[in-house]
Amino acid sequence: MHPSPEHQPDHQTGHRPDRPAGHPDRHRTLARRSALRGAAVAAAALALPGAARPASAAETGATSREQPSGAGQLVLVGGGLSDDNATVWGDIVRRAGGAGARIGVVTAASVPESQDPDAGTPDASNSVANGAFYVGLLRSYGARAEYVPVDLDHVSAADDPDLAVRVSRLDGFFFGGGDQYRLVQVLQRGPEQRDSAVLAAIRAALARGAVVAGTSAGAQIQAGPGMVTGGESWEGLRDGSAPGYFDDPTVLAYLPRGGFGFFRSGLLDTHFTAYGREGRAVRLAADTGRRRGFGLDPDTALVVERAGTTHERLSVLGRHGVSVLDLGPARVATGAAGRWSIDGVRWTWLTSGDTYVPEADAVVPARDTSPLRGIDRPVAVTTTDVFSSLRGSSPGYELVGLARDLVATRQPSASGTTLEDDPRFVVTLRQDARTSARTRDGATTTAFTRLDLSVHAR
């Protein structure tokens, strides 16, 4: 069996690769993207020629962008999903129906075989090789998994009526990582991003109660309007965001129409605190007028029940956490030099067993945690690379490490700075009467709620 695609570089995309923080290739030189060169996606997401006759709604049981009934379930992983993470893999299979559940594997976010220089070797990392890997892995957890043969080499297959009917009979779906824009190219049609026949079948299955799971790009694609397509925190804070998909992977970019729209409660981001994406998430939410952003850490799942409705209920599984960034009370300003700032973002970081109800803005803490009382000591953590810049050598988790230490003390605030200095951004965290923290061992922060976050340039 070839190495997990979670630990393989992506040969084409300039994104930080879908692997745990600290992997030796994490700070590799950014490759240039092979797709759009600075163009807005509306000009590029055109229907591709040669598509087969689309399956009808009667054949697949769906119409484009059908409103979910509330029965659907999502398991969204922030990348780096370990092969032995039985908690998350087991939950995916259980939600699909348990042992014997039929799960379709979609790895169209990976490069196709034609673009993989290692195709046919043990080092292969392409849609077919990664599909085979995930099929085998899901079978090891008891599912009857099968590969859904759509990718950039087989775009027309996504409109094959026979394949759409086969997909419509599945109990669940798993989307692998790579680049979420490839999924747009393969499974959506035209500047309106209409559903292909296969995507329409998946959408209908979700509405009937199927589970849709994904890791990294496979989680990101489930987002609605404003789906991020690239960018780093410092560049995003400095320059703001722009609609489209850009050759420069540091540009903070997004699709106005979003991805599949299966997740409703806010923006999504992955590899979140590991790659220091808090800055880009805050800026994108502010620029697009979205109240909340949800940041998924590696090897960690955000489980969504009643997916796509206004009554989504969210819970966390896995080894790290999920951030909820609430911009409802936030205040944005632009200084005389054009430097952007924000105050009053409320940051909640939840871990395994915690539940969040967006419509009530309510957290239900894990039963095995208890309140953490801050002690009278100074904050021990310092950081001068708060967003884990690609220009530096940070192992990641810088800002969340500062936050977890702050809430374990009685100190009212703590700050960190960006590695870059033109401008240098200062991120300040403040705790007040609304801030709370939880612990499992009586001393270490397990989760926290309503920590105030501000960003200013100096």
C-alpha positions as CSV (number, residue, x, y, z in Angstrom):
1,M,0.0,0.0,0.0
2,H,1.4,3.4,-1.0
3,P,1.9,6.1,1.7
4,S,-1.2,8.0,2.8
5,P,-2.1,10.8,0.4
6,E,-2.4,13.0,3.5
7,H,1.4,12.9,3.6
8,Q,2.1,13.4,-0.1
9,P,3.0,16.7,-1.8
10,D,0.6,18.1,-4.4
11,H,2.6,18.4,-7.6
12,Q,0.5,21.2,-9.1
13,T,-1.0,23.4,-6.4
14,G,0.9,26.2,-4.6
15,H,-1.1,25.6,-1.4
16,R,0.7,24.3,1.6
17,P,0.3,20.6,1.1
18,D,-2.3,18.5,2.9
19,R,-0.1,17.0,5.6
20,P,0.4,17.5,9.3
21,A,2.3,20.5,10.4
22,G,6.0,19.8,10.9
23,H,6.4,17.6,7.9
24,P,9.8,18.2,6.2
25,D,8.2,19.5,3.0
26,R,5.9,22.0,4.7
27,H,8.3,24.9,4.1
28,R,9.2,23.9,0.5
29,T,9.4,26.6,-2.2
30,L,5.9,27.4,-3.4
31,A,5.2,25.9,-6.7
32,R,3.3,28.0,-9.2
33,R,-0.2,26.9,-9.9
34,S,-1.0,25.3,-13.2
35,A,-4.5,26.6,-13.6
36,L,-5.8,30.2,-13.7
37,R,-3.2,33.0,-13.8
38,G,-4.7,35.7,-11.8
39,A,-8.1,35.5,-13.5
40,A,-11.4,35.7,-11.7
41,V,-13.0,32.3,-11.5
42,A,-16.2,33.5,-13.2
43,A,-14.2,33.7,-16.4
44,A,-12.7,30.3,-16.0
45,A,-15.4,28.0,-14.5
46,L,-16.9,27.4,-17.9
47,A,-18.7,24.2,-19.0
48,L,-16.0,21.8,-20.4
49,P,-16.7,20.2,-23.8
50,G,-17.3,16.6,-24.5
51,A,-19.7,16.0,-21.5
52,A,-22.0,13.0,-21.8
53,R,-25.8,13.5,-21.6
54,P,-26.6,14.6,-18.0
55,A,-28.7,12.3,-16.0
56,S,-32.2,13.6,-15.4
57,A,-33.6,14.7,-12.0
58,A,-35.8,11.6,-12.2
59,E,-32.8,9.4,-12.6
60,T,-30.7,10.9,-9.8
61,G,-33.5,12.2,-7.6
62,A,-32.1,15.7,-7.4
63,T,-32.2,19.2,-8.8
64,S,-29.3,21.6,-8.7
65,R,-28.7,23.3,-5.2
66,E,-31.7,21.4,-3.8
67,Q,-32.4,22.6,-0.2
68,P,-31.5,19.8,2.2
69,S,-34.3,18.3,4.3
70,G,-32.2,18.4,7.5
71,A,-31.4,14.7,7.5
72,G,-27.9,15.2,6.0
73,Q,-24.7,14.8,7.9
74,L,-21.2,16.1,7.3
75,V,-17.8,15.0,8.8
76,L,-15.3,17.8,7.8
77,V,-11.7,17.2,8.7
78,G,-9.0,19.9,8.7
79,G,-6.5,17.8,6.8
80,G,-3.8,15.4,8.0
81,L,-6.3,12.7,8.8
82,S,-4.2,9.9,10.3
83,D,-4.9,6.4,9.0
84,D,-5.2,5.2,12.6
85,N,-7.7,7.8,13.7
86,A,-10.3,5.3,14.5
87,T,-12.5,7.9,16.2
88,V,-13.0,9.9,13.0
89,W,-12.9,7.0,10.5
90,G,-15.2,5.0,12.6
91,D,-17.7,7.9,12.9
92,I,-17.8,8.3,9.1
93,V,-18.6,4.6,8.6
94,R,-21.1,4.6,11.5
95,R,-23.0,7.6,10.1
96,A,-23.1,5.9,6.7
97,G,-24.9,2.9,8.3
98,G,-22.1,0.9,10.0
99,A,-20.4,-2.2,8.7
100,G,-21.1,-2.8,5.1
101,A,-22.1,0.8,4.4
102,R,-21.6,1.8,0.8
103,I,-19.2,4.8,0.6
104,G,-18.1,6.4,-2.6
105,V,-14.6,7.9,-2.6
106,V,-14.0,11.1,-4.6
107,T,-10.4,12.1,-5.1
108,A,-10.8,14.6,-7.9
109,A,-9.1,17.3,-5.8
110,S,-5.8,15.4,-6.5
111,V,-3.9,15.8,-9.7
112,P,-4.9,13.3,-12.3
113,E,-2.6,10.5,-13.5
114,S,-1.7,12.5,-16.6
115,Q,-0.1,15.3,-14.4
116,D,1.6,13.1,-11.9
117,P,5.3,12.5,-12.7
118,D,5.3,9.5,-10.3
119,A,2.2,7.8,-11.8
120,G,2.6,4.1,-11.8
121,T,5.3,4.1,-9.1
122,P,5.1,3.5,-5.4
123,D,5.5,7.3,-5.0
124,A,2.3,8.1,-7.0
125,S,0.0,10.7,-5.6
126,N,-2.8,11.2,-8.0
127,S,-6.6,10.8,-8.1
128,V,-6.5,7.2,-9.0
129,A,-3.8,6.1,-6.6
130,N,-5.3,8.2,-3.8
131,G,-8.7,6.8,-4.5
132,A,-7.4,3.2,-4.2
133,F,-5.7,4.1,-1.0
134,Y,-8.9,5.6,0.6
135,V,-11.0,2.7,-0.7
136,G,-8.7,0.3,1.1
137,L,-8.6,2.3,4.2
138,L,-12.4,2.6,4.5
139,R,-12.7,-1.1,3.8
140,S,-10.4,-1.7,6.8
141,Y,-12.9,0.2,8.9
142,G,-15.8,-2.0,7.7
143,A,-17.3,0.0,4.8
144,R,-18.0,-1.3,1.3
145,A,-16.1,1.5,-0.3
146,E,-15.8,2.1,-4.1
147,Y,-13.9,4.7,-6.2
148,V,-16.0,7.3,-8.0
149,P,-14.0,7.7,-11.3
150,V,-14.2,11.4,-11.9
151,D,-11.1,13.7,-12.1
152,L,-9.5,16.3,-14.5
153,D,-8.8,13.4,-16.9
154,H,-12.4,12.3,-16.8
155,V,-14.5,15.5,-16.5
156,S,-17.3,14.2,-18.7
157,A,-17.8,11.2,-16.5
158,A,-19.4,13.5,-13.9
159,D,-22.4,13.8,-16.3
160,D,-22.6,10.1,-17.1
161,P,-26.2,9.0,-16.3
162,D,-25.2,5.5,-15.4
163,L,-22.5,6.7,-12.9
164,A,-25.0,9.2,-11.4
165,V,-27.5,6.5,-10.8
166,R,-24.8,4.3,-9.2
167,V,-23.7,7.2,-7.0
168,S,-27.3,7.9,-6.0
169,R,-27.5,4.5,-4.3
170,L,-24.6,5.0,-2.0
171,D,-24.9,5.6,1.7
172,G,-22.0,8.1,2.1
173,F,-19.1,9.9,0.4
174,F,-15.5,10.7,1.2
175,F,-13.7,13.5,-0.6
176,G,-9.9,13.4,-0.4
177,G,-7.6,16.4,-0.2
178,G,-5.6,18.4,-2.8
179,D,-7.0,21.6,-4.3
180,Q,-10.7,22.4,-3.9
181,Y,-10.8,24.3,-7.2
182,R,-10.2,21.0,-9.1
183,L,-13.5,19.8,-7.6
184,V,-15.2,22.9,-9.0
185,Q,-13.8,22.1,-12.4
186,V,-14.8,18.5,-12.3
187,L,-18.2,18.5,-10.6
188,Q,-19.7,21.9,-11.4
189,R,-20.7,23.5,-14.7
190,G,-20.4,27.0,-16.1
191,P,-20.0,30.4,-14.3
192,E,-23.2,29.6,-12.3
193,Q,-21.4,26.5,-11.0
194,R,-24.4,24.2,-11.8
195,D,-24.3,20.7,-10.4
196,S,-23.1,17.9,-12.7
197,A,-25.2,14.8,-12.7
198,V,-22.9,13.1,-10.1
199,L,-22.9,16.2,-7.8
200,A,-26.7,16.4,-8.1
201,A,-26.9,12.7,-7.0
202,I,-24.6,13.4,-4.0
203,R,-26.7,16.4,-3.1
204,A,-29.9,14.4,-3.2
205,A,-28.3,11.6,-1.2
206,L,-27.2,14.1,1.5
207,A,-30.8,15.4,1.7
208,R,-32.0,11.9,2.3
209,G,-29.6,11.4,5.2
210,A,-26.3,10.2,3.6
211,V,-23.1,11.3,5.2
212,V,-20.6,13.5,3.2
213,A,-17.1,13.5,4.7
214,G,-13.9,15.1,3.4
215,T,-10.4,16.1,4.5
216,S,-8.6,19.4,3.7
217,A,-9.8,20.4,0.2
218,G,-12.4,17.7,0.5
219,A,-13.8,19.5,3.5
220,Q,-13.3,23.0,2.2
221,I,-15.4,22.3,-0.9
222,Q,-18.5,21.8,1.2
223,A,-18.6,25.5,2.0
224,G,-21.1,28.0,0.7
225,P,-20.5,31.6,-0.6
226,G,-17.0,32.9,0.0
227,M,-15.1,29.6,-0.2
228,V,-11.4,30.3,0.2
229,T,-9.2,29.3,-2.8
230,G,-5.8,30.4,-1.5
231,G,-3.8,32.9,0.6
232,E,-1.6,33.4,3.6
233,S,-2.5,35.4,6.7
234,W,0.0,38.2,6.5
235,E,-0.6,38.9,2.8
236,G,-4.3,38.7,3.4
237,L,-4.3,41.2,6.2
238,R,-2.0,43.6,4.2
239,D,-3.8,43.4,0.8
240,G,-7.3,42.2,1.5
241,S,-9.1,39.5,-0.4
242,A,-10.2,39.2,-4.1
243,P,-12.6,37.0,-5.9
244,G,-11.0,34.3,-8.1
245,Y,-8.2,31.8,-8.2
246,F,-4.7,33.2,-8.5
247,D,-1.3,32.0,-9.7
248,D,0.2,33.4,-6.6
249,P,-0.9,31.1,-3.7
250,T,-0.2,33.8,-1.1
251,V,-3.1,36.0,-2.5
252,L,-6.2,35.7,-0.3
253,A,-8.8,34.6,-2.8
254,Y,-12.3,33.2,-2.7
255,L,-15.2,32.0,-4.9
256,P,-18.2,34.3,-4.5
257,R,-20.6,31.4,-5.3
258,G,-18.6,29.1,-3.0
259,G,-18.3,25.4,-3.2
260,F,-21.1,22.8,-2.9
261,G,-22.9,24.8,-0.2
262,F,-23.5,21.8,2.0
263,F,-22.4,23.7,5.1
264,R,-24.4,26.8,6.0
265,S,-23.2,28.2,9.3
266,G,-20.2,30.2,8.1
267,L,-16.9,30.1,6.2
268,L,-14.7,27.1,6.4
269,D,-10.9,26.8,6.6
270,T,-8.6,23.9,7.2
271,H,-5.1,23.1,8.6
272,F,-6.2,26.1,10.7
273,T,-4.1,26.8,13.8
274,A,-1.3,24.5,12.4
275,Y,-0.7,26.9,9.5
276,G,-1.6,30.1,11.2
277,R,-4.7,30.8,9.1
278,E,-6.5,32.8,11.8
279,G,-5.5,36.1,10.1
280,R,-6.7,35.1,6.6
281,A,-10.0,33.8,8.0
282,V,-10.7,37.0,9.9
283,R,-9.9,39.2,6.9
284,L,-12.0,37.0,4.5
285,A,-15.0,37.0,6.8
286,A,-14.8,40.7,7.3
287,D,-14.4,41.4,3.5
288,T,-17.3,39.1,2.5
289,G,-19.7,40.1,5.3
290,R,-19.9,36.7,6.9
291,R,-20.4,36.7,10.6
292,R,-18.6,33.4,11.4
293,G,-15.6,31.5,10.2
294,F,-14.9,27.9,11.3
295,G,-11.3,26.8,11.3
296,L,-10.6,23.0,11.4
297,D,-7.3,21.8,12.7
298,P,-5.4,18.7,11.3
299,D,-6.6,15.2,12.3
300,T,-9.8,16.8,13.7
301,A,-13.4,16.7,12.5
302,L,-16.2,19.1,12.6
303,V,-19.3,16.9,12.6
304,V,-22.4,18.6,11.3
305,E,-26.0,17.4,11.8
306,R,-29.0,18.9,10.0
307,A,-26.5,20.0,7.3
308,G,-27.4,22.9,5.1
309,T,-30.3,24.1,7.3
310,T,-30.5,27.0,9.6
311,H,-30.5,24.5,12.5
312,E,-27.1,23.0,12.0
313,R,-25.6,21.4,15.2
314,L,-21.9,21.0,15.3
315,S,-19.6,18.8,17.4
316,V,-15.9,18.1,17.4
317,L,-14.0,14.8,17.2
318,G,-10.2,14.2,16.9
319,R,-6.9,15.2,18.2
320,H,-6.8,19.0,18.0
321,G,-9.6,21.6,17.8
322,V,-12.0,23.6,15.8
323,S,-12.0,27.5,16.0
324,V,-15.2,29.6,15.8
325,L,-14.4,33.2,14.9
326,D,-17.4,35.4,15.5
327,L,-17.2,38.8,13.8
328,G,-20.7,39.9,15.1
329,P,-19.3,42.4,17.6
330,A,-16.2,43.2,15.6
331,R,-15.2,46.7,14.4
332,V,-13.1,47.2,11.2
333,A,-11.0,50.3,10.5
334,T,-8.6,51.5,7.8
335,G,-5.9,53.9,8.9
336,A,-4.6,57.0,7.0
337,A,-1.8,54.8,5.4
338,G,-4.5,52.3,4.3
339,R,-3.5,49.8,6.9
340,W,-6.4,47.5,7.9
341,S,-7.3,46.7,11.5
342,I,-10.0,44.8,13.4
343,D,-11.1,44.7,17.0
344,G,-13.6,42.7,19.0
345,V,-13.5,39.3,17.2
346,R,-14.7,36.6,19.6
347,W,-12.6,33.4,19.3
348,T,-13.8,30.1,20.6
349,W,-11.7,27.0,20.3
350,L,-13.5,23.6,20.9
351,T,-12.1,20.1,21.2
352,S,-13.3,16.5,21.2
353,G,-16.7,16.1,22.8
354,D,-17.6,19.8,22.6
355,T,-20.8,20.9,20.8
356,Y,-21.7,24.2,19.2
357,V,-25.2,25.4,18.2
358,P,-24.7,28.4,15.8
359,E,-28.3,29.7,15.8
360,A,-28.1,30.1,19.6
361,D,-24.4,30.9,19.7
362,A,-24.2,28.3,22.5
363,V,-21.5,25.9,23.5
364,V,-22.2,22.6,25.3
365,P,-18.8,21.5,26.8
366,A,-17.6,17.9,26.8
367,R,-18.8,16.0,29.8
368,D,-15.3,15.0,30.8
369,T,-14.0,18.6,31.1
370,S,-14.4,21.0,34.0
371,P,-13.9,24.8,34.4
372,L,-10.2,25.9,34.4
373,R,-9.5,28.6,36.9
374,G,-6.6,30.9,35.9
375,I,-3.7,31.2,38.2
376,D,-1.7,34.3,39.1
377,R,1.4,34.0,36.9
378,P,2.6,35.7,33.8
379,V,1.9,34.3,30.3
380,A,4.9,32.0,29.5
381,V,4.3,31.7,25.7
382,T,5.8,34.3,23.4
383,T,5.7,34.4,19.6
384,T,7.2,36.6,16.9
385,D,5.7,34.5,14.1
386,V,2.1,34.4,15.2
387,F,0.8,33.1,11.8
388,S,3.5,30.5,11.2
389,S,4.9,32.2,8.1
390,L,6.3,30.1,5.2
391,R,9.3,32.4,5.4
392,G,10.1,31.2,8.9
393,S,10.6,27.9,10.7
394,S,7.7,27.7,13.0
395,P,6.3,24.2,13.7
396,G,2.8,25.8,13.8
397,Y,0.1,26.3,16.4
398,E,1.6,29.6,17.4
399,L,-1.5,31.7,18.1
400,V,-3.5,29.0,19.7
401,G,-0.6,28.2,21.9
402,L,-0.5,31.8,23.2
403,A,-4.3,31.7,23.7
404,R,-4.3,28.5,25.7
405,D,-1.6,29.8,28.0
406,L,-3.3,33.2,28.5
407,V,-6.6,31.7,29.6
408,A,-4.8,29.5,32.1
409,T,-3.6,32.7,33.9
410,R,-5.3,35.8,35.4
411,Q,-3.3,38.0,33.0
412,P,-5.8,40.2,31.1
413,S,-4.1,40.1,27.7
414,A,-1.2,38.9,25.6
415,S,0.2,39.7,22.2
416,G,2.2,38.2,19.4
417,T,3.6,39.7,16.1
418,T,4.0,38.6,12.6
419,L,7.4,37.6,11.3
420,E,7.0,40.0,8.4
421,D,7.5,43.7,9.2
422,D,6.2,45.8,6.3
423,P,3.9,46.2,8.1
424,R,4.3,44.2,11.2
425,F,0.9,43.1,12.5
426,V,0.3,42.7,16.2
427,V,-2.4,40.3,17.3
428,T,-3.7,41.0,20.8
429,L,-5.8,38.5,22.8
430,R,-7.9,39.7,25.8
431,Q,-9.9,37.8,28.3
432,D,-12.8,39.4,30.2
433,A,-15.8,38.3,32.2
434,R,-17.2,36.5,29.2
435,T,-14.1,34.4,28.6
436,S,-14.0,30.8,30.0
437,A,-11.8,27.8,29.7
438,R,-12.1,24.1,30.3
439,T,-9.6,21.4,31.3
440,R,-9.3,17.7,31.7
441,D,-6.4,17.6,34.0
442,G,-7.0,20.7,36.2
443,A,-4.1,22.7,34.8
444,T,-3.9,22.5,31.0
445,T,-6.3,24.3,28.7
446,T,-8.5,21.9,26.8
447,A,-10.9,24.4,25.2
448,F,-11.8,28.1,25.6
449,T,-14.7,30.4,24.7
450,R,-15.1,34.1,23.8
451,L,-11.5,35.2,23.9
452,D,-11.3,38.7,22.3
453,L,-9.0,39.0,19.3
454,S,-7.7,42.2,17.6
455,V,-5.3,42.8,14.8
456,H,-3.4,46.1,14.2
457,A,-0.5,47.1,12.0
458,R,2.4,49.0,13.4
